[in-house]
Amino acid sequence: MLSAIDRLGARLLAGGRYAGFLLAFVYLAFKMLWVGRRQGMPEVVRQTLLQVYFTGVQGIVPVSGLAVVTGVVAVAYGLGVVQPLAAGEGLGRLLVALVLSEVGPLLTAGVVIVRSVTAIAAELGVMRVQREIEALEVMGISPILHLVTPRLLGGLAALAALNVVFAAVAVAAGVATAAWLGPVAPEAVRLAVLSALSPQQVGLLAAKVAIGGMAVLAMACYHGMEVEASPTEVPVAVSRAALRSLVVLVIWHASVSLGVLASGVVWPWGAR
Amino acid sequence: MALGGAVTAPSGCAAVLRLSPHVAVAVEGAPWEIEEVEACAGHWLLFAPAGDSGGVDVAPAVARLLATLAAPLRGSVAILGQDPQRLSYPQVQELRRRVGLVQGWGGLLSNRSLRENVALPALVHGLPGGAEAGAAAAEMMARLGLGHLAEARPHQVDRLSAWRARVARALMLDPAWLVLEGIGDWTPGGSAAWSLLEHAVDRGAALAVCLSRPAPAFEQWLRGRGGRVVGCRPAAAEVTGGGEVRR
């Protein structure tokens, strides 16, 4: 019994230390924007835009595909199974509460984990093995400013944009499904979605996406930079970054959603 | 040791490098000791194992120490009058702008062409007189016979061309302290890269070459230029402490 408590304590301490490292890492990445402001900022901007392209632009197709499926299934489910919802207002709320607030951010971040977290961890890991990061250091170029900061900023901007794409495509697909399957006016669903989206809910969603996104991107960079000299460390870093990102993301999203429901700050089904 | 200013060597010149007695560096987990040495502008140094290295790759560890990238396990290292371990990160970065390291392998950014790699330090730090980084890089590459490979990626060129590109990049900011890991394309008859390196020393830089095994012909050539050979050997006593890479 005592040894189990010891193990649990050790796990918790290790988790706390890991969270501390990540926070310090993110702080350092943003601090370097000021400390290294005279250190080739056009290059940092260029790298940031490249990251927006790799994570955002190249991610539009898979995210849109998932959004179509999610929007269609949610509305079809609402029409066919959850009878009280089978009206324009009910479907609108369903889309906001389930698709836009819960499934959308989770799936979008999942796509970013599969595509970008793995790629960033692998790229930085290989750069360390190939001594590219060492070369930057000896040239007086901060690897944090030139490699990590652009990936965090570009990745976060791309993630936010992908969430907007997901929401728009899912709502469009849901509205089209409602019009096709049932006697629900598309306009009614669209208006219900807009009325169900309170500023409070948008703010909460933005915070959930931003904090979760920053965490997974920071983990990608951290584990990539953690690689030392051996090529065999790279797949380990990639796997660790992807798995931990996924676990942390799911825990974060679940905690926020349950916390919000418990506090009653934003009740997705209207007035309680 | 004075910080922030030049350290005067016994010979009266400003010391570019000063290693205290019994400096030890970690080489694949084991401590190696380096002889005490002091070098000034225009000096040549060769760091090599005194005797058989036992197959251990000493050069990268010594080069990293001399290029401010690693801390000694014991003793102190002053480069251009400053101890990198006592400087803040921005100060270390400032110091590194005056240091050129030519790595023995790797080091070129694989997502950039050779020209972009060579131009990078100038692009980030700028060139004296506001010269254009791309043009300066192209000129430097042409002097090294790399003009036709300007747009090639590092993985598309052979080992020696990659080494020359690293030399070009290290020389871009006109460093006062040059550290080479290996001798690259050196031949007794000379090469374009070594002509440029000699020129850099003639203009006042100090240059250190780090080797993992003895190279008698190169050693003789270096001695002919007044260079000094500095021996490295496995440390007898156990050494603990020290730091690693400063990021």
Interface residues (C-beta under 8 A of the other chain):
Chain A: V35 Q39 G40 E43 V126 M127 V129 Q130 R131 E132 E134 A135 L136 E137 V138 M139 G140 I141 S142 P143 I144 H146 M225
Chain B: R64 A67 T68 L69 Y89 P90 Q93 E94 L95 R96 R97 V99 G100 L101 Q103 W105 G106 G107 L108 L109 S110 L120 P121 L123 V124 H125 R166 R169 L173 V245 R246 R247
